């Protein structure tokens, strides 16, 4: 028994004095790939394990092998938790707020129409390396003019033409002294084709247009105005949480600003299209898996950070939300969610419901809301 105790003490002393012959490898996080000017977070690498060999004595061979554990840093733990899909983090509201926008300038392609009180032009401008087309209405006169960007709603690609969905409001505004720009968005009309991941591509196209519009010689200096219908309303709801260069925004019958809810709506609509005969499936903007590479169940935290509603406190713009109570496409909940989020954070927001009006207002509905729009925008100049 005494000899056994001596042997245990000897082993403990030997383990304490032995010097490892292998060094721990250095592990550095590798940055995740991201497009130019977009923010991305590093992806932590998995540290390799190192085996420490004891000294070469007969007694030491009985020691167990020691494998040290590489403890991740707090940053690595946070990154692993918050960015399970780091390549998709570039589309979150936080990441879009960190980007730079407005490289290049607006090109006047040609005159489309000479109206009595304004000239309509086809334009093009750069957005993340893409050439995006659109419509510009310039009022007659010397200017400078207050600027309004108008964001159109959903159209099948084989149907959409420049100005669809925005022409009525744009013409009404231009006839009253507003310079208007209506982007076609990527993959629409003469624009370059590109994915619209999480529907953020169209938001980026809008944000890239803001500083370019402000640089126009005929533009009134300072912040501009924004209008959006349906999908364009959801784009506008995102834009006001990202850009501080929007003085006032009119959000008209918007698609859902809860991106999980938006995914569910689009998944149902996409599935309905797949059930149609092949000849009637043309014009779909993107397949569901292209627009939404992961589902809300796979990335619930990511979907929260894609949505503008949690960022309502960051909105600087005055907001007017309108909706018709006969809208068969957009339920009242969707515009009301935006209104509630803004109201709860103390923002200047109004919500007007138009009785009897469908998703796109009738001539009678336009006769009511268009004057309200002009009054609203004039007050924000």
TIFIDO-470211 format. One record per residue (C-alpha): residue number from 1; x, z, y; residue in one letter. Coordinates in nm, 2 decimals. Each point is the difference from the previous one (the first is absolute). Example, Ala and Ser with C-alpha at 12.3 -4.5 7.8 and 13.67 -1.06 7.14 Angstrom:
2
<atom 1; <1.23; 0.78; -0.45>; A>,
<atom 2; <0.14; -0.07; 0.34>; S>,
***
This chain:
381
<atom 1; <0.00; 0.00; 0.00>; X>,
<atom 2; <0.28; 0.09; 0.24>; X>,
<atom 3; <0.18; -0.34; -0.08>; X>,
<atom 4; <-0.33; -0.18; 0.07>; X>,
<atom 5; <-0.04; 0.17; 0.35>; X>,
<atom 6; <0.36; -0.09; 0.09>; X>,
<atom 7; <-0.07; -0.37; -0.10>; X>,
<atom 8; <-0.31; -0.01; 0.23>; X>,
<atom 9; <0.19; 0.14; 0.30>; X>,
<atom 10; <0.28; -0.25; -0.06>; X>,
<atom 11; <-0.25; -0.29; 0.00>; X>,
<atom 12; <-0.17; 0.12; 0.32>; X>,
<atom 13; <0.34; 0.03; 0.18>; X>,
<atom 14; <0.11; -0.34; -0.13>; X>,
<atom 15; <-0.32; -0.16; 0.13>; X>,
<atom 16; <0.04; 0.16; 0.34>; X>,
<atom 17; <0.37; -0.12; 0.03>; X>,
<atom 18; <-0.04; -0.35; -0.13>; X>,
<atom 19; <0.02; -0.29; 0.25>; X>,
<atom 20; <-0.23; -0.30; -0.05>; X>,
<atom 21; <0.17; -0.33; -0.06>; X>,
<atom 22; <-0.29; -0.22; 0.13>; X>,
<atom 23; <-0.12; -0.02; 0.36>; X>,
<atom 24; <-0.36; -0.03; 0.10>; X>,
<atom 25; <-0.10; -0.35; 0.10>; X>,
<atom 26; <-0.11; -0.06; 0.36>; X>,
<atom 27; <-0.36; -0.13; 0.02>; X>,
<atom 28; <-0.14; -0.16; 0.32>; X>,
<atom 29; <-0.35; -0.12; 0.05>; X>,
<atom 30; <-0.04; -0.37; 0.01>; X>,
<atom 31; <-0.21; -0.14; 0.28>; X>,
<atom 32; <-0.32; -0.18; -0.10>; X>,
<atom 33; <-0.03; -0.37; 0.09>; X>,
<atom 34; <-0.21; -0.06; 0.31>; X>,
<atom 35; <-0.07; -0.31; 0.22>; X>,
<atom 36; <0.18; -0.03; 0.34>; X>,
<atom 37; <-0.11; 0.25; 0.27>; X>,
<atom 38; <-0.22; 0.20; -0.25>; X>,
<atom 39; <0.06; 0.37; -0.06>; X>,
<atom 40; <0.08; 0.10; -0.36>; X>,
<atom 41; <0.10; 0.33; -0.17>; X>,
<atom 42; <0.29; 0.04; -0.24>; X>,
<atom 43; <-0.07; 0.02; -0.37>; X>,
<atom 44; <0.19; 0.28; -0.16>; X>,
<atom 45; <0.22; -0.10; -0.30>; X>,
<atom 46; <0.01; 0.20; -0.31>; X>,
<atom 47; <0.33; 0.20; -0.01>; X>,
<atom 48; <0.21; -0.05; -0.32>; X>,
<atom 49; <0.07; 0.30; -0.21>; X>,
<atom 50; <0.37; 0.11; -0.06>; X>,
<atom 51; <0.12; 0.18; -0.30>; X>,
<atom 52; <0.26; 0.27; 0.06>; X>,
<atom 53; <0.25; 0.02; -0.28>; X>,
<atom 54; <0.17; 0.34; -0.08>; X>,
<atom 55; <0.37; 0.05; -0.05>; X>,
<atom 56; <0.15; -0.11; -0.33>; X>,
<atom 57; <0.03; 0.33; -0.19>; X>,
<atom 58; <-0.14; 0.07; -0.34>; X>,
<atom 59; <-0.23; 0.27; 0.13>; X>,
<atom 60; <-0.13; -0.22; 0.28>; X>,
<atom 61; <-0.14; -0.25; -0.24>; X>,
<atom 62; <-0.28; 0.24; -0.08>; X>,
<atom 63; <-0.12; 0.00; 0.36>; X>,
<atom 64; <-0.32; -0.19; 0.07>; X>,
<atom 65; <0.02; -0.32; 0.22>; X>,
<atom 66; <-0.11; 0.07; 0.36>; X>,
<atom 67; <-0.20; -0.26; 0.18>; X>,
<atom 68; <-0.05; 0.08; 0.37>; X>,
<atom 69; <-0.32; -0.09; 0.17>; X>,
<atom 70; <0.02; -0.21; 0.32>; X>,
<atom 71; <-0.24; 0.17; 0.24>; X>,
<atom 72; <-0.18; -0.26; 0.23>; X>,
<atom 73; <0.00; 0.06; 0.38>; X>,
<atom 74; <-0.31; 0.08; 0.19>; X>,
<atom 75; <0.00; -0.35; 0.14>; X>,
<atom 76; <0.02; -0.15; -0.35>; X>,
<atom 77; <-0.28; 0.22; -0.12>; X>,
<atom 78; <-0.22; -0.09; 0.29>; X>,
<atom 79; <0.08; -0.37; -0.04>; X>,
<atom 80; <-0.08; 0.01; -0.37>; X>,
<atom 81; <-0.33; 0.18; 0.07>; X>,
<atom 82; <-0.12; -0.21; 0.30>; X>,
<atom 83; <0.14; -0.34; -0.09>; X>,
<atom 84; <-0.07; -0.07; -0.37>; X>,
<atom 85; <-0.03; -0.36; 0.12>; X>,
<atom 86; <0.27; -0.02; 0.27>; X>,
<atom 87; <-0.02; -0.38; 0.03>; X>,
<atom 88; <-0.37; 0.05; 0.12>; X>,
<atom 89; <0.06; 0.27; 0.25>; X>,
<atom 90; <0.08; -0.26; 0.27>; X>,
<atom 91; <-0.38; -0.06; 0.02>; X>,
<atom 92; <-0.09; 0.36; 0.09>; X>,
<atom 93; <-0.11; 0.09; 0.35>; X>,
<atom 94; <0.32; 0.20; 0.06>; X>,
<atom 95; <0.22; -0.29; -0.10>; X>,
<atom 96; <-0.19; -0.25; 0.21>; X>,
<atom 97; <0.04; 0.23; 0.30>; X>,
<atom 98; <0.38; -0.01; -0.05>; X>,
<atom 99; <0.03; -0.38; 0.00>; X>,
<atom 100; <0.09; -0.23; 0.29>; X>,
<atom 101; <-0.25; -0.27; 0.10>; X>,
<atom 102; <-0.01; -0.31; 0.21>; X>,
<atom 103; <0.31; -0.20; -0.07>; X>,
<atom 104; <-0.02; -0.35; 0.15>; X>,
<atom 105; <-0.27; -0.15; 0.22>; X>,
<atom 106; <-0.34; -0.16; 0.00>; X>,
<atom 107; <0.00; -0.38; -0.03>; X>,
<atom 108; <-0.27; -0.21; 0.16>; X>,
<atom 109; <-0.06; -0.27; -0.27>; X>,
<atom 110; <-0.27; -0.20; 0.18>; X>,
<atom 111; <-0.32; 0.01; 0.19>; X>,
<atom 112; <-0.31; 0.04; -0.21>; X>,
<atom 113; <-0.27; -0.01; 0.26>; X>,
<atom 114; <-0.05; -0.01; 0.38>; X>,
<atom 115; <-0.30; 0.22; 0.06>; X>,
<atom 116; <-0.16; 0.06; 0.34>; X>,
<atom 117; <0.16; 0.34; 0.07>; X>,
<atom 118; <0.30; 0.00; -0.24>; X>,
<atom 119; <0.24; -0.21; -0.21>; X>,
<atom 120; <0.02; 0.05; -0.37>; X>,
<atom 121; <0.34; -0.05; -0.17>; X>,
<atom 122; <0.14; 0.00; -0.35>; X>,
<atom 123; <0.30; 0.24; -0.01>; X>,
<atom 124; <0.26; 0.11; -0.24>; X>,
<atom 125; <0.23; 0.30; -0.01>; X>,
<atom 126; <0.25; 0.17; -0.24>; X>,
<atom 127; <-0.09; 0.29; -0.22>; X>,
<atom 128; <0.26; 0.14; -0.24>; X>,
<atom 129; <0.15; -0.35; -0.05>; X>,
<atom 130; <-0.34; -0.17; -0.03>; X>,
<atom 131; <-0.16; -0.24; 0.24>; X>,
<atom 132; <-0.35; 0.12; 0.08>; X>,
<atom 133; <-0.25; -0.22; 0.18>; X>,
<atom 134; <-0.29; 0.10; 0.22>; X>,
<atom 135; <-0.22; -0.07; 0.30>; X>,
<atom 136; <0.07; 0.09; 0.37>; X>,
<atom 137; <-0.27; -0.02; 0.27>; X>,
<atom 138; <0.15; 0.00; 0.35>; X>,
<atom 139; <-0.25; 0.04; 0.29>; X>,
<atom 140; <0.02; -0.24; 0.29>; X>,
<atom 141; <0.18; 0.15; 0.31>; X>,
<atom 142; <0.33; 0.14; 0.08>; X>,
<atom 143; <-0.01; 0.33; -0.19>; X>,
<atom 144; <0.14; 0.23; -0.12>; X>,
<atom 145; <-0.28; 0.07; -0.24>; X>,
<atom 146; <-0.07; 0.30; -0.22>; X>,
<atom 147; <0.08; -0.08; -0.37>; X>,
<atom 148; <-0.22; 0.04; -0.30>; X>,
<atom 149; <0.11; -0.06; -0.36>; X>,
<atom 150; <-0.29; -0.08; -0.23>; X>,
<atom 151; <0.03; 0.06; -0.38>; X>,
<atom 152; <-0.23; -0.21; -0.22>; X>,
<atom 153; <-0.16; 0.11; -0.33>; X>,
<atom 154; <0.01; -0.14; -0.35>; X>,
<atom 155; <-0.03; -0.37; -0.06>; X>,
<atom 156; <0.08; -0.19; -0.32>; X>,
<atom 157; <0.33; -0.19; 0.06>; X>,
<atom 158; <-0.16; -0.34; -0.06>; X>,
<atom 159; <-0.27; 0.07; 0.26>; X>,
<atom 160; <0.18; 0.18; 0.28>; X>,
<atom 161; <0.10; -0.20; 0.31>; X>,
<atom 162; <0.18; 0.13; 0.32>; X>,
<atom 163; <-0.25; 0.20; 0.21>; X>,
<atom 164; <-0.24; 0.08; -0.28>; X>,
<atom 165; <-0.15; 0.34; 0.05>; X>,
<atom 166; <0.14; 0.06; 0.35>; X>,
<atom 167; <-0.11; -0.30; 0.21>; X>,
<atom 168; <-0.33; 0.14; 0.13>; X>,
<atom 169; <0.16; 0.32; 0.13>; X>,
<atom 170; <0.32; -0.18; 0.12>; X>,
<atom 171; <-0.19; -0.26; 0.19>; X>,
<atom 172; <-0.22; 0.26; 0.16>; X>,
<atom 173; <0.30; 0.20; 0.11>; X>,
<atom 174; <0.20; -0.30; 0.13>; X>,
<atom 175; <-0.30; -0.11; 0.21>; X>,
<atom 176; <0.02; 0.34; 0.17>; X>,
<atom 177; <0.37; 0.00; 0.07>; X>,
<atom 178; <0.17; 0.13; -0.32>; X>,
<atom 179; <0.28; -0.18; -0.17>; X>,
<atom 180; <-0.07; 0.01; -0.37>; X>,
<atom 181; <0.21; -0.05; -0.31>; X>,
<atom 182; <-0.15; -0.04; -0.35>; X>,
<atom 183; <0.27; 0.00; -0.28>; X>,
<atom 184; <-0.08; -0.19; -0.32>; X>,
<atom 185; <0.21; 0.24; -0.21>; X>,
<atom 186; <0.23; -0.10; -0.28>; X>,
<atom 187; <-0.13; -0.25; -0.26>; X>,
<atom 188; <-0.28; -0.10; 0.24>; X>,
<atom 189; <-0.04; -0.35; 0.16>; X>,
<atom 190; <0.34; -0.12; 0.11>; X>,
<atom 191; <0.18; 0.33; -0.06>; X>,
<atom 192; <0.27; 0.03; -0.26>; X>,
<atom 193; <-0.10; 0.14; -0.34>; X>,
<atom 194; <0.10; 0.36; -0.09>; X>,
<atom 195; <-0.13; 0.30; -0.19>; X>,
<atom 196; <-0.23; 0.24; 0.18>; X>,
<atom 197; <0.10; 0.32; -0.19>; X>,
<atom 198; <-0.24; 0.28; 0.05>; X>,
<atom 199; <-0.16; -0.22; 0.27>; X>,
<atom 200; <0.30; 0.11; 0.22>; X>,
<atom 201; <0.13; -0.36; 0.05>; X>,
<atom 202; <-0.28; -0.08; 0.25>; X>,
<atom 203; <0.06; 0.33; 0.18>; X>,
<atom 204; <0.37; -0.10; 0.04>; X>,
<atom 205; <-0.10; -0.34; 0.13>; X>,
<atom 206; <-0.21; 0.17; 0.26>; X>,
<atom 207; <0.27; 0.25; 0.10>; X>,
<atom 208; <0.25; -0.27; 0.04>; X>,
<atom 209; <-0.23; -0.18; 0.24>; X>,
<atom 210; <-0.04; 0.30; 0.23>; X>,
<atom 211; <0.34; -0.01; 0.18>; X>,
<atom 212; <0.00; -0.38; 0.00>; X>,
<atom 213; <-0.34; -0.01; 0.17>; X>,
<atom 214; <0.13; 0.26; 0.26>; X>,
<atom 215; <0.29; -0.24; 0.08>; X>,
<atom 216; <-0.23; -0.29; 0.10>; X>,
<atom 217; <0.04; -0.10; 0.36>; X>,
<atom 218; <-0.38; 0.02; 0.05>; X>,
<atom 219; <-0.04; 0.34; -0.16>; X>,
<atom 220; <-0.09; 0.30; 0.20>; X>,
<atom 221; <0.29; 0.25; -0.03>; X>,
<atom 222; <-0.05; 0.31; -0.22>; X>,
<atom 223; <-0.21; 0.08; -0.30>; X>,
<atom 224; <-0.24; -0.26; -0.14>; X>,
<atom 225; <-0.34; 0.01; -0.17>; X>,
<atom 226; <-0.11; -0.06; -0.36>; X>,
<atom 227; <-0.32; -0.11; -0.18>; X>,
<atom 228; <-0.05; -0.03; -0.37>; X>,
<atom 229; <-0.29; -0.09; -0.23>; X>,
<atom 230; <-0.04; 0.10; -0.37>; X>,
<atom 231; <0.35; -0.04; -0.15>; X>,
<atom 232; <0.12; -0.04; 0.35>; X>,
<atom 233; <-0.17; 0.33; 0.09>; X>,
<atom 234; <0.21; 0.17; -0.27>; X>,
<atom 235; <0.31; -0.17; 0.13>; X>,
<atom 236; <-0.08; 0.12; 0.35>; X>,
<atom 237; <-0.06; 0.36; -0.13>; X>,
<atom 238; <0.35; -0.01; -0.15>; X>,
<atom 239; <0.16; -0.16; 0.31>; X>,
<atom 240; <-0.11; 0.28; 0.23>; X>,
<atom 241; <0.16; 0.26; -0.22>; X>,
<atom 242; <0.33; -0.19; 0.00>; X>,
<atom 243; <0.03; -0.16; 0.35>; X>,
<atom 244; <-0.01; 0.19; 0.33>; X>,
<atom 245; <-0.04; -0.33; 0.19>; X>,
<atom 246; <-0.38; -0.03; -0.05>; X>,
<atom 247; <-0.21; 0.14; 0.29>; X>,
<atom 248; <-0.34; -0.05; -0.16>; X>,
<atom 249; <-0.13; -0.13; -0.33>; X>,
<atom 250; <-0.35; -0.13; -0.11>; X>,
<atom 251; <-0.05; 0.05; -0.37>; X>,
<atom 252; <-0.29; -0.21; -0.12>; X>,
<atom 253; <-0.16; 0.06; -0.35>; X>,
<atom 254; <0.34; 0.09; -0.15>; X>,
<atom 255; <0.11; -0.01; -0.37>; X>,
<atom 256; <0.09; 0.34; -0.13>; X>,
<atom 257; <0.30; 0.18; 0.15>; X>,
<atom 258; <0.02; 0.21; -0.31>; X>,
<atom 259; <0.24; -0.22; -0.21>; X>,
<atom 260; <-0.11; 0.15; -0.33>; X>,
<atom 261; <-0.36; -0.09; 0.09>; X>,
<atom 262; <0.11; -0.34; 0.12>; X>,
<atom 263; <0.18; -0.06; -0.33>; X>,
<atom 264; <-0.31; 0.09; -0.19>; X>,
<atom 265; <-0.22; -0.24; 0.21>; X>,
<atom 266; <0.25; -0.29; -0.04>; X>,
<atom 267; <0.04; 0.07; -0.37>; X>,
<atom 268; <-0.37; -0.04; -0.06>; X>,
<atom 269; <-0.02; -0.31; 0.22>; X>,
<atom 270; <0.31; -0.15; -0.18>; X>,
<atom 271; <-0.16; 0.06; -0.34>; X>,
<atom 272; <-0.32; -0.16; 0.11>; X>,
<atom 273; <0.20; -0.31; 0.10>; X>,
<atom 274; <0.17; -0.02; -0.34>; X>,
<atom 275; <-0.34; -0.01; -0.16>; X>,
<atom 276; <-0.09; -0.32; 0.20>; X>,
<atom 277; <0.06; -0.35; -0.13>; X>,
<atom 278; <0.36; -0.12; 0.06>; X>,
<atom 279; <-0.10; -0.25; 0.27>; X>,
<atom 280; <-0.15; 0.28; 0.21>; X>,
<atom 281; <0.31; 0.23; -0.01>; X>,
<atom 282; <0.20; -0.19; 0.27>; X>,
<atom 283; <0.09; 0.15; 0.33>; X>,
<atom 284; <0.07; 0.35; -0.12>; X>,
<atom 285; <0.27; 0.15; 0.23>; X>,
<atom 286; <0.21; 0.16; -0.27>; X>,
<atom 287; <-0.06; 0.13; -0.35>; X>,
<atom 288; <-0.08; 0.37; -0.01>; X>,
<atom 289; <0.33; 0.09; -0.16>; X>,
<atom 290; <0.19; -0.19; 0.27>; X>,
<atom 291; <-0.17; 0.18; 0.28>; X>,
<atom 292; <0.00; 0.34; -0.18>; X>,
<atom 293; <0.31; 0.02; -0.23>; X>,
<atom 294; <-0.09; 0.35; -0.10>; X>,
<atom 295; <-0.34; 0.17; -0.03>; X>,
<atom 296; <-0.12; 0.31; 0.18>; X>,
<atom 297; <0.02; 0.19; -0.33>; X>,
<atom 298; <0.37; -0.10; -0.04>; X>,
<atom 299; <0.10; 0.09; 0.35>; X>,
<atom 300; <-0.26; 0.23; 0.17>; X>,
<atom 301; <0.25; 0.14; 0.26>; X>,
<atom 302; <0.11; -0.35; 0.09>; X>,
<atom 303; <-0.36; -0.11; 0.06>; X>,
<atom 304; <-0.06; 0.30; 0.23>; X>,
<atom 305; <0.30; -0.11; 0.21>; X>,
<atom 306; <-0.12; -0.36; 0.01>; X>,
<atom 307; <-0.32; 0.11; 0.16>; X>,
<atom 308; <-0.03; 0.04; 0.38>; X>,
<atom 309; <-0.26; 0.28; -0.01>; X>,
<atom 310; <0.25; 0.28; -0.05>; X>,
<atom 311; <0.19; -0.12; 0.31>; X>,
<atom 312; <-0.29; 0.00; 0.25>; X>,
<atom 313; <0.17; 0.26; 0.21>; X>,
<atom 314; <0.27; -0.26; 0.09>; X>,
<atom 315; <-0.25; -0.24; 0.16>; X>,
<atom 316; <0.04; -0.06; 0.37>; X>,
<atom 317; <-0.26; -0.27; 0.05>; X>,
<atom 318; <-0.36; 0.05; 0.11>; X>,
<atom 319; <-0.22; -0.12; -0.29>; X>,
<atom 320; <-0.35; -0.15; -0.02>; X>,
<atom 321; <-0.15; -0.04; -0.35>; X>,
<atom 322; <-0.31; -0.22; -0.05>; X>,
<atom 323; <-0.20; -0.06; -0.31>; X>,
<atom 324; <-0.34; -0.16; -0.09>; X>,
<atom 325; <-0.24; 0.21; -0.21>; X>,
<atom 326; <-0.09; -0.31; -0.21>; X>,
<atom 327; <0.36; -0.06; -0.11>; X>,
<atom 328; <0.00; -0.09; -0.37>; X>,
<atom 329; <0.38; -0.01; -0.03>; X>,
<atom 330; <0.12; 0.31; 0.19>; X>,
<atom 331; <-0.17; 0.33; -0.06>; X>,
<atom 332; <-0.04; 0.24; 0.29>; X>,
<atom 333; <0.25; 0.23; -0.16>; X>,
<atom 334; <0.29; -0.23; 0.08>; X>,
<atom 335; <-0.03; -0.02; 0.38>; X>,
<atom 336; <-0.12; 0.36; 0.00>; X>,
<atom 337; <0.32; 0.11; -0.18>; X>,
<atom 338; <0.21; -0.15; 0.28>; X>,
<atom 339; <-0.22; 0.16; 0.27>; X>,
<atom 340; <0.01; 0.34; -0.16>; X>,
<atom 341; <0.38; 0.00; -0.05>; X>,
<atom 342; <0.05; -0.09; 0.37>; X>,
<atom 343; <-0.26; 0.24; 0.13>; X>,
<atom 344; <0.14; 0.29; -0.20>; X>,
<atom 345; <0.34; -0.05; 0.16>; X>,
<atom 346; <-0.14; -0.01; 0.35>; X>,
<atom 347; <0.03; -0.38; 0.06>; X>,
<atom 348; <-0.21; -0.20; 0.24>; X>,
<atom 349; <-0.23; -0.18; -0.24>; X>,
<atom 350; <-0.36; -0.13; 0.00>; X>,
<atom 351; <-0.21; -0.12; -0.29>; X>,
<atom 352; <-0.29; -0.23; 0.08>; X>,
<atom 353; <-0.26; -0.11; -0.26>; X>,
<atom 354; <-0.19; -0.32; 0.06>; X>,
<atom 355; <-0.35; 0.01; -0.17>; X>,
<atom 356; <-0.09; -0.31; -0.21>; X>,
<atom 357; <0.35; -0.16; 0.02>; X>,
<atom 358; <0.18; -0.13; -0.31>; X>,
<atom 359; <0.38; 0.00; -0.08>; X>,
<atom 360; <0.06; -0.28; 0.25>; X>,
<atom 361; <-0.25; 0.05; 0.29>; X>,
<atom 362; <-0.26; -0.26; 0.08>; X>,
<atom 363; <-0.03; -0.18; 0.33>; X>,
<atom 364; <-0.23; 0.28; 0.12>; X>,
<atom 365; <0.25; 0.27; -0.11>; X>,
<atom 366; <0.29; -0.18; 0.17>; X>,
<atom 367; <-0.20; -0.01; 0.32>; X>,
<atom 368; <-0.01; 0.38; -0.02>; X>,
<atom 369; <0.35; 0.09; -0.11>; X>,
<atom 370; <0.21; -0.26; 0.19>; X>,
<atom 371; <-0.08; 0.13; 0.34>; X>,
<atom 372; <0.07; 0.36; -0.13>; X>,
<atom 373; <0.34; -0.13; -0.13>; X>,
<atom 374; <0.10; -0.14; 0.35>; X>,
<atom 375; <-0.10; 0.32; 0.17>; X>,
<atom 376; <0.20; 0.20; -0.25>; X>,
<atom 377; <0.31; -0.22; 0.04>; X>,
<atom 378; <-0.02; -0.01; 0.38>; X>,
<atom 379; <-0.01; 0.38; 0.02>; X>,
<atom 380; <0.32; 0.01; -0.20>; X>,
<atom 381; <0.20; -0.24; 0.22>; X>,
***
